[in-house]
């Protein structure tokens, strides 16, 4: 077999690896660039190469099997875990906490070390990439506790978006739920989820966030899921919540 004489009926290697939960398509392309992806013993040099499940597909020597059916889990991430597979600083990761309990999964988006709450996990790189896109337009809802004083009218001003240190944040819906001593409990809904968006916006308003909990990501809710617990979303419910357009795009 040569790269010039491959099976036109298969699917691109990058997509195959994404569906197999190895990495996102973009990350799969980097693995190919590193020269560690082989098919039937041949080292690949292009992500456009097409494969079929019966081929001997390996990443760094490890055989990659036929992609499993797409699955999705809700996980209640506790404070103190980083959302990465390997942390250069040696901190505990979400994936360390779940090792041996779930098949190989990747997260849909990330939560900061000190942020708690709903984190969606999937075995499909394609689904993760699709749901992270800003164009998906899914609302991320948070409940937060912040030190400082604020009025509802100040929070209402965020509906027009705000620019902070040259970064433009989109419209934010925020509601002042209750005051507890010097702290305020606030519910915030955002659609982009830029890096540290809520903490930065609150600092801009003179508030210091000391607890941040994500309660919803699109149609998926944290609900009463216990801290550190995970629960698979049944296939039928997953497809209903994702909608036909997304299902068609990721081959569900």
C-alpha positions as CSV (number, residue, x, y, z in Angstrom):
1,X,0.0,0.0,0.0
2,X,1.2,3.5,-0.8
3,X,-0.3,6.9,0.0
4,X,-1.1,7.3,-3.7
5,X,-3.1,4.0,-3.8
6,X,-5.4,4.3,-0.9
7,X,-9.1,3.5,-0.6
8,X,-11.2,6.3,-1.9
9,X,-14.3,4.9,-0.1
10,X,-12.9,5.3,3.4
11,X,-12.9,8.3,5.7
12,X,-10.0,10.8,6.2
13,X,-7.5,9.6,8.8
14,X,-7.9,12.8,10.9
15,X,-11.7,12.3,11.1
16,X,-11.2,8.6,11.9
17,X,-8.8,9.4,14.8
18,X,-11.3,12.1,16.0
19,X,-14.2,9.7,16.0
20,X,-12.0,7.1,17.8
21,X,-11.5,9.7,20.6
22,X,-7.7,9.9,20.1
23,X,-7.7,13.7,19.5
24,X,-9.6,16.4,17.8
25,X,-9.1,16.6,14.0
26,X,-6.7,19.5,14.4
27,X,-4.7,17.6,17.0
28,X,-4.8,14.5,14.8
29,X,-3.2,16.5,12.0
30,X,-0.4,17.5,14.3
31,X,0.2,13.8,15.2
32,X,0.5,13.1,11.5
33,X,3.0,16.0,11.1
34,X,5.0,14.4,13.9
35,X,5.3,11.2,11.8
36,X,3.8,8.9,14.5
37,X,0.7,7.8,12.6
38,X,1.0,4.6,10.5
39,X,-1.5,2.7,8.4
40,X,-0.6,-0.9,7.5
41,X,3.0,-0.1,8.4
42,X,3.3,3.0,6.3
43,X,4.0,6.4,8.0
44,X,1.5,9.0,6.9
45,X,2.4,12.5,5.8
46,X,-1.1,13.8,4.9
47,X,-4.4,14.1,6.9
48,X,-6.3,13.7,3.6
49,X,-5.3,10.0,3.5
50,X,-8.5,7.8,3.7
51,X,-8.8,4.7,5.8
52,X,-11.2,1.9,6.6
53,X,-11.6,0.2,10.0
54,X,-10.1,-3.1,8.8
55,X,-6.7,-1.4,8.3
56,X,-3.9,-1.6,10.9
57,X,-4.0,2.1,12.1
58,X,-1.5,3.0,14.8
59,X,-0.6,6.1,16.7
60,X,2.9,6.0,18.2
61,X,2.7,2.2,17.9
62,X,-0.7,1.8,19.6
63,X,-3.3,0.1,17.5
64,X,-6.5,2.2,17.1
65,X,-9.6,0.1,16.7
66,X,-12.9,0.8,15.0
67,X,-14.4,4.0,16.4
68,X,-17.0,3.4,19.1
69,X,-20.5,4.8,19.0
70,X,-20.5,8.5,20.1
71,X,-21.1,8.8,23.8
72,X,-21.6,11.8,26.1
73,X,-21.3,12.2,29.9
74,X,-22.1,15.0,32.4
75,X,-19.4,15.4,35.0
76,X,-19.6,17.6,38.1
77,X,-16.0,18.9,38.2
78,X,-14.8,19.7,41.7
79,X,-12.6,22.7,42.5
80,X,-8.8,21.8,42.3
81,X,-8.7,19.8,39.1
82,X,-7.3,21.1,35.8
83,X,-9.1,20.2,32.5
84,X,-6.1,18.9,30.6
85,X,-4.7,15.4,29.9
86,X,-1.2,16.3,31.2
87,X,-0.3,19.2,33.4
88,X,3.3,20.6,33.1
89,X,3.0,21.7,36.8
90,X,2.0,18.2,37.9
91,X,-1.4,19.2,39.2
92,X,-4.3,16.7,39.5
93,X,-6.4,16.6,36.3
94,X,-10.0,15.7,35.5
95,X,-8.7,12.7,33.6
96,X,-6.6,11.5,36.5
97,X,-9.8,11.5,38.6
98,X,-11.8,9.5,36.1
99,X,-9.0,7.1,35.1
100,X,-10.4,3.5,35.0
101,X,-14.0,4.7,35.4
102,X,-14.6,5.9,31.8
103,X,-13.2,4.9,28.4
104,X,-10.8,7.4,26.8
105,X,-12.7,10.7,26.8
106,X,-12.0,14.4,26.0
107,X,-13.7,17.4,27.4
108,X,-16.0,19.8,25.5
109,X,-14.3,23.1,26.4
110,X,-12.6,23.6,29.7
111,X,-13.2,24.8,33.3
112,X,-10.4,26.6,35.2
113,X,-8.7,25.0,38.1
114,X,-10.9,26.7,40.7
115,X,-14.1,26.6,38.7
116,X,-16.6,23.9,39.6
117,X,-19.7,22.4,37.9
118,X,-20.8,21.0,34.7
119,X,-18.2,19.6,32.3
120,X,-19.3,17.6,29.3
121,X,-17.1,14.7,28.3
122,X,-17.2,12.6,25.1
123,X,-15.3,9.9,23.3
124,X,-15.8,11.8,20.0
125,X,-13.3,14.4,18.9
126,X,-15.7,15.5,16.2
127,X,-18.5,16.2,18.6
128,X,-16.2,18.0,21.1
129,X,-14.9,20.3,18.3
130,X,-18.4,21.0,17.0
131,X,-19.9,21.9,20.4
132,X,-16.9,24.2,21.2
133,X,-17.4,26.4,18.2
134,X,-18.8,29.9,18.9
135,X,-21.2,29.4,16.0
136,X,-22.9,26.7,18.0
137,X,-24.2,29.6,20.1
138,X,-24.9,27.6,23.2
139,X,-25.4,29.4,26.4
140,X,-23.1,28.6,29.3
141,X,-24.8,29.4,32.6
142,X,-22.9,30.0,35.9
143,X,-23.8,30.7,39.5
144,X,-21.1,32.7,41.2
145,X,-20.3,34.2,44.6
146,X,-18.3,37.4,44.5
147,X,-17.0,39.8,47.2
148,X,-18.0,43.5,46.7
149,X,-21.1,45.6,46.1
150,X,-23.1,45.7,42.9
151,X,-26.5,46.8,41.8
152,X,-28.8,45.1,39.3
153,X,-28.5,48.2,37.0
154,X,-24.7,47.7,36.8
155,X,-25.3,44.1,35.8
156,X,-27.9,45.1,33.2
157,X,-25.3,47.2,31.4
158,X,-23.5,43.9,30.5
159,X,-26.3,43.0,28.0
160,X,-24.6,45.3,25.5
161,X,-21.3,43.5,25.9
162,X,-18.2,45.1,27.4
163,X,-14.6,45.8,26.3
164,X,-11.9,45.2,28.9
165,X,-8.1,45.6,28.3
166,X,-8.7,45.5,24.5
167,X,-10.8,42.3,24.7
168,X,-14.4,42.6,23.5
169,X,-16.8,40.4,25.4
170,X,-20.2,39.6,24.0
171,X,-23.6,40.2,25.7
172,X,-23.9,38.8,29.2
173,X,-27.1,38.3,31.0
174,X,-26.7,38.7,34.8
175,X,-29.1,38.6,37.7
176,X,-28.3,39.5,41.3
177,X,-29.8,36.6,43.3
178,X,-28.9,37.5,46.9
179,X,-26.5,39.3,49.2
180,X,-24.8,37.3,51.9
181,X,-22.6,39.4,54.2
182,X,-20.0,41.1,51.9
183,X,-20.7,38.6,49.1
184,X,-23.2,38.7,46.3
185,X,-24.6,35.6,44.6
186,X,-25.1,36.2,40.9
187,X,-26.3,34.1,37.9
188,X,-24.6,34.9,34.7
189,X,-25.2,33.5,31.2
190,X,-22.7,33.9,28.4
191,X,-22.4,32.5,24.8
192,X,-18.8,32.7,24.0
193,X,-16.9,31.5,27.0
194,X,-13.6,33.4,26.4
195,X,-10.7,32.6,28.7
196,X,-11.6,33.7,32.3
197,X,-14.4,35.8,30.9
198,X,-16.6,35.9,34.0
199,X,-13.7,36.6,36.4
200,X,-12.4,39.4,34.2
201,X,-15.9,41.0,33.8
202,X,-16.5,40.8,37.5
203,X,-13.1,42.4,38.3
204,X,-14.0,45.2,35.9
205,X,-17.2,45.7,37.9
206,X,-15.2,45.8,41.2
207,X,-16.2,42.3,42.2
208,X,-13.8,39.5,43.3
209,X,-15.1,36.1,42.4
210,X,-14.5,33.5,45.2
211,X,-16.7,30.7,43.9
212,X,-17.7,29.9,40.3
213,X,-20.0,27.0,39.4
214,X,-21.1,26.2,35.8
215,X,-24.8,25.0,36.0
216,X,-25.6,24.5,32.3
217,X,-23.9,24.1,28.9
218,X,-26.4,24.5,26.2
219,X,-29.4,22.2,26.8
220,X,-27.4,20.1,29.3
221,X,-27.8,20.9,33.0
222,X,-25.7,20.1,36.1
223,X,-28.9,19.4,38.1
224,X,-28.4,17.4,41.3
225,X,-25.3,15.6,40.1
226,X,-23.0,15.2,43.1
227,X,-19.6,16.8,43.1
228,X,-17.1,14.4,41.5
229,X,-19.8,12.3,40.0
230,X,-20.5,11.5,36.3
231,X,-23.5,10.3,34.5
232,X,-23.9,9.2,30.8
233,X,-26.5,10.9,28.8
234,X,-28.6,8.2,27.1
235,X,-28.1,8.1,23.3
236,X,-31.7,9.0,22.5
237,X,-31.7,12.0,24.8
238,X,-28.3,13.1,23.5
239,X,-29.6,13.1,19.9
240,X,-32.7,15.0,20.9
241,X,-30.8,17.7,22.8
242,X,-28.1,18.1,20.1
243,X,-30.7,18.4,17.3
244,X,-30.6,17.1,13.7
245,X,-28.2,19.6,12.3
246,X,-25.4,18.8,14.8
247,X,-26.1,15.1,14.6
248,X,-25.8,15.1,10.8
249,X,-22.5,17.1,10.9
250,X,-20.8,14.6,13.3
251,X,-22.3,11.5,11.8
252,X,-24.7,10.5,14.6
